[in-house]
């Protein structure tokens, strides 16, 4: 009977440790998700601000040079600015596609911790045999 009680106590201890380990890993996942959401919101805000302010600045610059050259080379000025805007749009699309293909590092730390846990558990199993 004493052997069963010891086995039952060991199983309870193992279950408590496993639950604590899973709880810790889930808390880490939650923190990582919150950090990623905050990072994405900041990125979105500053990205929108940069696009709006940069776009307004470029439009005013194009209007300024077009008005400045209105009497002599207005079509040339309009053509140059149209080409520059289209080239910048193409570059922005290329950069956005590159960033989209890179992917996110969301949950990278949690996955690394879970791999380390699995390695530790397999090492413990190998030493017991």
C-alpha positions as CSV (number, residue, x, y, z in Angstrom):
1,X,0.0,0.0,0.0
2,X,2.9,2.3,0.8
3,X,4.3,1.9,-2.7
4,X,1.0,3.0,-4.2
5,X,0.8,6.0,-2.1
6,X,4.3,7.0,-3.1
7,X,3.5,6.5,-6.7
8,X,0.3,8.5,-6.4
9,X,2.3,11.3,-4.7
10,X,4.9,11.2,-7.4
11,X,2.2,11.4,-10.1
12,X,0.5,14.3,-8.4
13,X,3.9,16.1,-8.1
14,X,4.6,15.5,-11.7
15,X,1.1,16.7,-12.7
16,X,1.5,19.8,-10.6
17,X,4.9,20.5,-12.2
18,X,3.5,20.0,-15.7
19,X,0.6,22.3,-15.0
20,X,2.9,25.0,-13.6
21,X,5.2,24.6,-16.6
22,X,2.3,25.0,-19.1
23,X,0.9,27.9,-17.1
24,X,4.3,29.7,-17.3
25,X,4.6,29.1,-21.0
26,X,1.0,30.4,-21.6
27,X,1.8,33.5,-19.7
28,X,4.9,34.0,-21.8
29,X,2.8,33.6,-24.9
30,X,0.3,36.2,-23.6
31,X,3.1,38.7,-22.9
32,X,4.6,38.1,-26.4
33,X,1.2,38.6,-28.0
34,X,0.7,41.9,-26.1
35,X,4.1,43.1,-27.1
36,X,3.5,42.3,-30.7
37,X,0.2,44.0,-30.8
38,X,1.7,47.1,-29.3
39,X,4.6,47.0,-31.8
40,X,2.2,46.6,-34.7
41,X,0.0,49.5,-33.5
42,X,3.0,51.8,-33.1
43,X,4.2,50.7,-36.6
44,X,0.8,51.4,-38.1
45,X,0.5,54.8,-36.5
46,X,3.9,56.0,-37.5
47,X,3.6,54.4,-40.9
48,X,0.3,56.3,-41.6
49,X,1.8,59.5,-40.3
50,X,4.9,59.2,-42.5
51,X,2.8,58.4,-45.6
52,X,0.4,61.3,-45.0
53,X,3.0,63.9,-44.2
54,X,5.5,62.7,-46.8
55,X,2.8,62.6,-49.5
56,X,1.6,66.1,-48.6
57,X,5.2,67.4,-48.7
58,X,5.8,65.9,-52.1
59,X,2.6,67.2,-53.5
60,X,3.4,70.7,-52.3
61,X,6.9,70.4,-53.7
62,X,5.6,69.3,-57.1
63,X,3.1,72.2,-57.1
64,X,5.8,74.6,-56.1
65,X,8.2,73.6,-58.9
66,X,5.3,73.4,-61.5
67,X,4.2,76.9,-60.6
68,X,7.9,78.1,-60.6
69,X,8.4,76.7,-64.1
70,X,4.8,77.4,-65.4
71,X,5.9,79.9,-68.1
72,X,8.8,77.9,-69.6
73,X,8.6,74.2,-68.8
74,X,5.4,73.3,-67.1
75,X,4.9,70.0,-69.0
76,X,8.4,68.9,-68.3
77,X,8.0,69.7,-64.6
78,X,4.7,67.8,-64.5
79,X,6.2,64.8,-66.3
80,X,9.3,64.6,-64.1
81,X,7.2,64.7,-60.9
82,X,4.7,62.1,-62.2
83,X,7.7,59.8,-63.0
84,X,9.2,60.4,-59.6
85,X,6.0,59.7,-57.8
86,X,5.4,56.5,-59.8
87,X,9.0,55.3,-59.2
88,X,8.6,56.0,-55.4
89,X,5.3,54.0,-55.4
90,X,7.1,51.1,-57.1
91,X,9.9,51.2,-54.6
92,X,7.3,51.3,-51.7
93,X,5.5,48.3,-53.2
94,X,8.8,46.3,-53.5
95,X,9.7,47.1,-49.9
96,X,6.2,46.2,-48.6
97,X,6.3,42.9,-50.4
98,X,9.8,42.2,-49.0
99,X,8.6,42.9,-45.5
100,X,5.5,40.8,-45.9
101,X,7.6,37.8,-47.0
102,X,9.9,38.1,-44.0
103,X,7.2,37.1,-41.5
104,X,6.8,37.8,-37.8
105,X,8.8,36.7,-34.8
106,X,5.7,36.3,-32.8
107,X,6.0,33.5,-30.2
108,X,9.7,32.9,-31.1
109,X,10.8,33.1,-27.5
110,X,8.0,30.7,-26.4
111,X,8.8,28.2,-29.0
112,X,12.5,28.3,-28.0
113,X,11.5,27.7,-24.4
114,X,9.3,24.8,-25.3
115,X,12.2,23.3,-27.4
116,X,14.5,23.7,-24.4
117,X,11.9,22.1,-22.1
118,X,11.6,19.1,-24.5
119,X,15.3,18.7,-24.7
120,X,15.6,18.8,-20.9
121,X,12.8,16.2,-20.5
122,X,14.5,13.9,-23.1
123,X,17.8,14.3,-21.4
124,X,16.2,13.4,-18.1
125,X,14.6,10.3,-19.7
126,X,17.9,9.2,-21.2
127,X,19.7,9.5,-17.9
128,X,17.1,7.5,-16.0
129,X,17.4,4.5,-18.5
